[in-house]
C-alpha cells in the first residue's frame, strides 16, 4: 500500500475510525462497528471494496 492510499484512507473521519478499529484487533464488521462507535452500515460502506483490494479480510460475521 502506497502513501497516497494510506492518506486517502485516513482523510475521511469514518474510514479513520474503521482503520483504527481494525488496528486494535477488530476482525469482523460487527467488531469494527463496536470498537469505532459507528453503525454497521457506516462501517460496511467505509470498508466497501477493501477485501477485494487485499486491505482487509474479514474473519466472519459476529
C-alpha positions in Angstrom: 0.0 0.0 0.0 1.5 3.3 -1.0 1.5 6.6 0.9 -1.3 8.2 -1.2 -3.6 5.2 -0.5 -2.9 5.4 3.3 -3.5 9.2 3.2 -6.8 8.6 1.4 -7.9 6.0 4.0 -7.2 8.4 6.9 -8.6 11.5 5.3 -12.2 10.6 5.9 -13.2 10.6 9.6 -15.4 7.5 9.3 -12.7 5.5 7.5 -10.2 6.7 10.0 -12.3 5.2 12.8 -12.7 1.9 10.9 -8.9 1.7 10.3 -8.3 2.4 14.0 -10.7 -0.3 15.0 -9.0 -2.8 12.7 -5.6 -1.8 14.0 -6.9 -2.5 17.5 -7.9 -6.0 16.5 -11.4 -5.9 15.1 -11.8 -8.8 12.7 -15.4 -8.5 11.7 -17.7 -5.7 10.6 -19.6 -6.1 13.9 -16.4 -5.8 15.9 -15.2 -2.8 13.9 -18.6 -1.1 14.5 -18.5 -1.8 18.2 -14.9 -0.6 18.6 -15.4 2.5 16.5 -18.8 3.5 17.8 -20.2 3.6 14.3 -23.2 1.8 12.9 -22.9 -1.4 10.9 -24.0 0.4 7.7 -21.3 3.1 8.1 -18.6 0.6 8.7 -19.7 -1.5 5.7 -19.8 1.5 3.4 -16.4 2.8 4.6 -14.8 -0.6 4.1 -16.6 -1.5 0.8 -14.0 -2.8 -1.6 -11.2 -3.2 0.9 -11.2 -7.1 0.9 -11.1 -7.1 -2.9 -8.0 -4.9 -2.8 -6.4 -7.1 -0.1 -6.6 -4.3 2.5 -8.7 -6.3 4.9 -10.1 -9.8 5.0 -13.0 -10.1 7.4 -12.8 -13.2 9.6 -16.6 -13.8 9.8 -19.8 -12.2 10.9 -20.1 -11.8 14.7 
